[in-house]
Amino acid sequence: MKNKKILVIEDEKNLLDDIKTLLEEENYSVLTASDGKRGITLAKEEKPDLIICDVMMSGIDGYEVLRTLSLNKVTKQIPFIFLTAKVEREDIRLGMQHGADDYLFKPYKSAEL
């Protein structure tokens, strides 16, 4: 059976490496991108089973990543989870309005991930 493929888009290298390690230990195939532009490209090329994306990134932020992917008929079907330190109700509502499937808050617990 093929491992499920997860794309993680996170601009903080240590956090990106930690998430990658945790997911690989659970036998997921993990793709990583350190910015939104690369994340969009990887999502379109690799068609992962799930995308976990930081909200606050320089350049293209997580909201723009989600907006861009939701305009593509293939990538709009991919479940999308925001990973963020932004925990205000307005931030969550904004992400959900853009089509996010869920939120995971920083700092997160390994079991939550």
N, CA, C and O of each residue as an XYZ file, in Angstrom:
452
protein
N       0.830     -1.188      0.000
C       0.000      0.000      0.000
C       0.877      1.255      0.000
O       1.871      1.326      0.723
N       0.511      2.217     -0.795
C       1.257      3.459     -0.926
C       1.056      4.346      0.306
O      -0.061      4.497      0.800
N       2.158      4.932      0.792
C       2.061      5.864      1.911
C       1.326      7.119      1.472
O       1.481      7.577      0.340
N       0.525      7.671      2.372
C      -0.145      8.938      2.102
C       0.905     10.043      2.042
O       1.878     10.038      2.796
N       0.690     10.982      1.135
C       1.646     12.064      0.897
C       1.120     13.357      1.521
O      -0.002     13.780      1.242
N       1.944     13.979      2.368
C       1.575     15.233      3.017
C       2.573     16.312      2.612
O       3.786     16.107      2.661
N       2.041     17.457      2.214
C       2.861     18.615      1.911
C       2.818     19.560      3.103
O       1.740     19.961      3.543
N       3.981     19.912      3.623
C       4.076     20.862      4.729
C       4.736     22.140      4.205
O       5.841     22.105      3.663
N       4.038     23.265      4.376
C       4.555     24.562      3.942
C       4.772     25.393      5.205
O       3.820     25.786      5.879
N       6.028     25.649      5.505
C       6.398     26.347      6.753
C       7.720     27.050      6.530
O       8.676     26.441      6.050
N       7.783     28.338      6.876
C       9.012     29.093      6.627
C      10.023     29.026      7.768
O      11.153     29.486      7.604
N       9.657     28.479      8.891
C      10.599     28.315     10.003
C      11.254     26.940      9.890
O      10.616     25.918     10.144
N      12.524     26.923      9.508
C      13.213     25.673      9.167
C      13.176     24.626     10.278
O      12.900     23.457     10.007
N      13.446     25.020     11.515
C      13.439     24.036     12.609
C      12.074     23.390     12.778
O      11.975     22.179     12.977
N      11.032     24.191     12.700
C       9.674     23.662     12.824
C       9.349     22.755     11.634
O       8.747     21.694     11.805
N       9.741     23.167     10.453
C       9.516     22.354      9.255
C      10.201     20.997      9.391
O       9.607     19.965      9.080
N      11.435     21.000      9.849
C      12.171     19.742     10.037
C      11.524     18.861     11.101
O      11.455     17.643     10.940
N      11.046     19.476     12.198
C      10.391     18.714     13.270
C       9.108     18.051     12.773
O       8.858     16.879     13.053
N       8.307     18.802     12.043
C       7.055     18.264     11.517
C       7.335     17.127     10.544
O       6.682     16.085     10.590
N       8.301     17.331      9.674
C       8.676     16.297      8.703
C       9.073     15.008      9.420
O       8.621     13.924      9.052
N       9.910     15.130     10.432
C      10.356     13.952     11.193
C       9.187     13.248     11.862
O       9.071     12.025     11.785
N       8.320     14.012     12.519
C       7.162     13.418     13.194
C       6.269     12.656     12.217
O       5.841     11.537     12.501
N       5.997     13.259     11.084
C       5.114     12.615     10.109
C       5.769     11.394      9.468
O       5.098     10.393      9.214
N       7.063     11.469      9.208
C       7.759     10.312      8.639
C       7.797      9.148      9.627
O       7.745      7.986      9.223
N       7.886      9.455     10.906
C       7.848      8.398     11.916
C       6.502      7.685     11.928
O       6.400      6.544     12.380
N       5.471      8.359     11.430
C       4.131      7.759     11.323
C       3.898      7.164      9.927
O       2.770      6.843      9.553
N       4.986      7.028      9.172
C       4.977      6.399      7.846
C       4.266      7.194      6.751
O       3.728      6.618      5.805
N       4.270      8.513      6.886
C       3.777      9.352      5.807
C       4.948      9.734      4.913
O       6.086      9.844      5.368
N       4.655      9.931      3.651
C       5.622     10.489      2.725
C       5.456     12.006      2.825
O       4.357     12.521      2.623
N       6.532     12.721      3.134
C       6.429     14.150      3.425
C       7.196     14.982      2.407
O       8.380     14.756      2.155
N       6.492     15.946      1.832
C       7.084     16.944      0.949
C       7.156     18.235      1.751
O       6.261     18.510      2.550
N       8.202     19.030      1.554
C       8.307     20.280      2.301
C       8.574     21.446      1.375
O       9.207     21.319      0.327
N       8.063     22.594      1.807
C       8.317     23.849      1.109
C       8.527     24.924      2.160
O       7.780     25.001      3.135
N       9.534     25.748      1.966
C       9.842     26.781      2.942
C       9.203     28.134      2.615
O       9.451     29.124      3.304
N       8.383     28.171      1.565
C       7.646     29.399      1.249
C       6.396     29.051      0.450
O       6.271     27.955     -0.097
N       5.481     30.003      0.396
C       4.205     29.769     -0.268
C       4.312     29.490     -1.750
O       3.591     28.643     -2.277
N       5.200     30.188     -2.426
C       5.341     29.997     -3.878
C       5.767     28.565     -4.197
O       5.194     27.919     -5.074
N       6.778     28.076     -3.477
C       7.243     26.690     -3.692
C       6.153     25.700     -3.288
O       5.994     24.658     -3.923
N       5.407     26.020     -2.239
C       4.321     25.149     -1.802
C       3.243     24.993     -2.867
O       2.747     23.891     -3.102
N       2.888     26.088     -3.500
C       1.879     26.035     -4.569
C       2.383     25.159     -5.718
O       1.645     24.324     -6.241
N       3.628     25.355     -6.099
C       4.213     24.566     -7.188
C       4.207     23.077     -6.841
O       3.802     22.248     -7.656
N       4.657     22.739     -5.632
C       4.689     21.330     -5.218
C       3.289     20.724     -5.170
O       3.091     19.578     -5.574
N       2.330     21.484     -4.681
C       0.952     20.975     -4.603
C       0.429     20.624     -5.993
O      -0.208     19.588     -6.180
N       0.698     21.481     -6.954
C       0.234     21.240     -8.325
C       0.968     20.073     -8.980
O       0.366     19.303     -9.728
N       2.265     19.939     -8.701
C       3.065     18.875     -9.319
C       2.824     17.513     -8.652
O       2.686     16.501     -9.339
N       2.775     17.494     -7.337
C       2.767     16.239     -6.584
C       1.385     15.765     -6.154
O       1.201     14.585     -5.854
N       0.416     16.669     -6.119
C      -0.952     16.350     -5.714
C      -0.981     15.531     -4.405
O      -1.380     14.366     -4.400
N      -0.552     16.161     -3.306
C      -0.509     15.441     -2.022
C      -1.909     15.097     -1.528
O      -2.905     15.624     -2.023
N      -1.965     14.205     -0.545
C      -3.238     13.808      0.057
C      -3.709     14.819      1.095
O      -4.889     14.850      1.445
N      -2.781     15.654      1.594
C      -3.085     16.649      2.618
C      -2.035     17.755      2.542
O      -0.872     17.506      2.225
N      -2.469     18.982      2.840
C      -1.538     20.107      2.929
C      -1.659     20.711      4.324
O      -2.758     21.004      4.795
N      -0.508     20.893      4.978
C      -0.428     21.602      6.245
C       0.384     22.854      5.959
O       1.517     22.765      5.484
N      -0.185     24.020      6.245
C       0.443     25.270      5.822
C       0.415     26.320      6.922
O      -0.611     26.542      7.565
N       1.553     26.957      7.125
C       1.644     28.093      8.033
C       0.829     29.247      7.444
O       0.682     29.350      6.226
N       0.303     30.110      8.308
C      -0.439     31.274      7.835
C       0.507     32.433      7.554
O       0.484     33.014      6.469
N       1.336     32.765      8.535
C       2.189     33.954      8.423
C       3.543     33.579      7.830
O       4.404     33.016      8.506
N       3.710     33.905      6.550
C       4.970     33.682      5.853
C       5.255     34.922      5.027
O       4.327     35.601      4.587
N       6.521     35.223      4.813
C       6.849     36.360      3.957
C       6.538     35.989      2.510
O       6.511     34.814      2.145
N       6.307     37.000      1.710
C       5.936     36.730      0.319
C       4.477     36.299      0.261
O       3.582     37.054      0.639
N       4.253     35.113     -0.203
C       2.895     34.577     -0.308
C       2.520     33.945      1.030
O       3.138     32.965      1.447
N       1.509     34.502      1.709
C       1.104     33.944      2.997
C       0.178     32.739      2.803
O      -0.210     32.415      1.680
N      -0.163     32.092      3.896
C      -0.982     30.890      3.832
C      -2.355     31.119      3.225
O      -2.869     30.256      2.514
N      -2.960     32.282      3.497
C      -4.271     32.582      2.912
C      -4.186     32.625      1.392
O      -5.074     32.125      0.702
N      -3.115     33.224      0.871
C      -2.948     33.304     -0.580
C      -2.650     31.926     -1.175
O      -3.096     31.614     -2.279
N      -1.896     31.103     -0.442
C      -1.659     29.725     -0.896
C      -2.997     29.011     -1.050
O      -3.261     28.390     -2.079
N      -3.833     29.100     -0.028
C      -5.135     28.427     -0.081
C      -6.005     28.993     -1.196
O      -6.641     28.236     -1.930
N      -6.040     30.329     -1.333
C      -6.835     30.940     -2.411
C      -6.381     30.441     -3.779
O      -7.205     30.088     -4.623
N      -5.075     30.413     -3.993
C      -4.529     29.978     -5.283
C      -4.868     28.518     -5.566
O      -5.300     28.174     -6.666
N      -4.669     27.669     -4.572
C      -4.934     26.240     -4.778
C      -6.423     25.953     -4.956
O      -6.793     24.995     -5.634
N      -7.273     26.776     -4.352
C      -8.713     26.542     -4.476
C      -9.246     26.927     -5.856
O     -10.379     26.586     -6.199
N      -8.447     27.627     -6.641
C      -8.845     27.981     -8.005
C      -8.481     26.899     -9.023
O      -8.913     26.958    -10.174
N      -7.692     25.917     -8.605
C      -7.256     24.833     -9.484
C      -8.163     23.625     -9.246
O      -8.347     23.212     -8.101
N      -8.729     23.057    -10.303
C      -9.720     21.995    -10.106
C      -9.148     20.740     -9.453
O      -9.898     19.987     -8.832
N      -7.860     20.495     -9.572
C      -7.249     19.331     -8.926
C      -6.875     19.646     -7.484
O      -7.207     18.884     -6.576
N      -6.187     20.762     -7.266
C      -5.701     21.053     -5.913
C      -6.794     21.544     -4.968
O      -6.618     21.489     -3.751
N      -7.908     22.017     -5.496
C      -8.972     22.486     -4.602
C      -9.609     21.328     -3.815
O     -10.276     21.557     -2.806
N      -9.404     20.110     -4.270
C      -9.955     18.942     -3.581
C      -9.070     18.442     -2.440
O      -9.495     17.590     -1.660
N      -7.855     18.957     -2.334
C      -6.906     18.479     -1.327
C      -7.248     19.096      0.028
O      -7.348     20.319      0.134
N      -7.430     18.276      1.067
C      -7.684     18.830      2.404
C      -6.545     19.748      2.821
O      -5.375     19.470      2.555
N      -6.908     20.856      3.486
C      -5.952     21.918      3.806
C      -6.095     22.303      5.268
O      -7.175     22.684      5.719
N      -4.990     22.199      6.008
C      -4.976     22.548      7.426
C      -3.981     23.674      7.649
O      -2.826     23.595      7.233
N      -4.455     24.736      8.321
C      -3.543     25.806      8.691
C      -2.832     25.448      9.981
O      -3.450     24.957     10.926
N      -1.536     25.694     10.018
C      -0.709     25.562     11.217
C      -0.304     26.985     11.569
O       0.393     27.646     10.799
N      -0.745     27.460     12.744
C      -0.552     28.875     13.018
C      -0.494     29.213     14.496
O      -1.003     28.479     15.344
N       0.132     30.330     14.780
C       0.123     30.896     16.125
C      -1.022     31.905     16.254
O      -1.293     32.408     17.344
N      -1.682     32.194     15.149
C      -2.795     33.155     15.158
C      -4.051     32.443     15.657
O      -4.645     31.633     14.945
N      -4.442     32.756     16.884
C      -5.545     32.009     17.503
C      -6.777     32.872     17.778
O      -7.691     32.440     18.481
N      -6.805     34.063     17.238
C      -7.972     34.917     17.425
C      -9.130     34.402     16.575
O      -8.930     33.869     15.483
N     -10.331     34.569     17.091
C     -11.539     34.112     16.398
C     -11.604     34.642     14.965
O     -11.987     33.913     14.050
N     -11.231     35.911     14.770
C     -11.289     36.517     13.431
C     -10.331     35.814     12.467
O     -10.650     35.620     11.294
N      -9.156     35.436     12.973
C      -8.176     34.734     12.132
C      -8.708     33.369     11.708
O      -8.576     32.967     10.552
N      -9.305     32.672     12.653
C      -9.861     31.347     12.359
C     -10.999     31.472     11.355
O     -11.079     30.710     10.391
N     -11.870     32.432     11.589
C     -13.006     32.647     10.686
C     -12.521     32.969      9.274
O     -13.079     32.472      8.295
N     -11.479     33.802      9.167
C     -10.932     34.161      7.863
C     -10.412     32.925      7.133
O     -10.681     32.742      5.946
N      -9.680     32.091      7.832
C      -9.168     30.861      7.222
C     -10.278     29.938      6.767
O     -10.206     29.357      5.684
N     -11.298     29.802      7.584
C     -12.412     28.923      7.222
C     -13.189     29.496      6.027
O     -13.662     28.745      5.175
N     -13.318     30.820      5.970
C     -13.983     31.448      4.828
C     -13.213     31.203      3.539
O     -13.805     31.129      2.462
N     -11.908     31.080      3.645
C     -11.078     30.805      2.476
C     -11.112     29.321      2.093
O     -10.609     28.944      1.034
N     -11.697     28.490      2.939
C     -11.841     27.079      2.594
C     -10.962     26.124      3.366
O     -10.873     24.951      3.003
N     -10.300     26.591      4.438
C      -9.476     25.680      5.238
C     -10.365     24.608      5.860
O     -11.506     24.874      6.238
N      -9.834     23.407      5.960
C     -10.575     22.310      6.567
C     -10.419     22.286      8.082
O     -11.301     21.812      8.798
N      -9.291     22.800      8.566
C      -9.059     22.780     10.011
C      -7.885     23.689     10.350
O      -7.191     24.206      9.474
N      -7.690     23.863     11.639
C      -6.572     24.639     12.178
C      -5.826     23.792     13.182
O      -6.432     23.035     13.940
N      -4.520     23.914     13.189
C      -3.659     23.325     14.204
C      -2.844     24.488     14.754
O      -2.200     25.216     13.997
N      -2.874     24.659     16.069
C      -2.262     25.829     16.679
C      -0.868     25.548     17.201
O      -0.589     24.483     17.751
N       0.020     26.549     17.013
C       1.370     26.498     17.555
C       1.323     27.057     18.962
O       0.635     28.054     19.181
N       1.999     26.488     19.905
C       2.728     25.223     19.773
C       1.736     24.061     19.775
O       0.723     24.101     20.474
N       2.027     23.054     19.008
C       1.152     21.889     18.886
C       1.776     20.729     19.647
O       2.969     20.731     19.953
N       0.939     19.738     19.944
C       1.435     18.501     20.557
C       1.596     17.477     19.438
O       0.847     17.475     18.461
N       2.574     16.624     19.600
C       2.846     15.604     18.577
C       1.589     14.801     18.265
O       1.316     14.506     17.101
N       0.831     14.448     19.282
C      -0.386     13.649     19.067
C      -1.409     14.405     18.223
O      -2.146     13.790     17.453
N      -1.464     15.723     18.357
C      -2.399     16.518     17.563
C      -2.009     16.488     16.089
O      -2.860     16.417     15.202
N      -0.727     16.543     15.857
C      -0.244     16.543     14.480
C      -0.512     15.208     13.830
O      -0.176     15.011     12.662
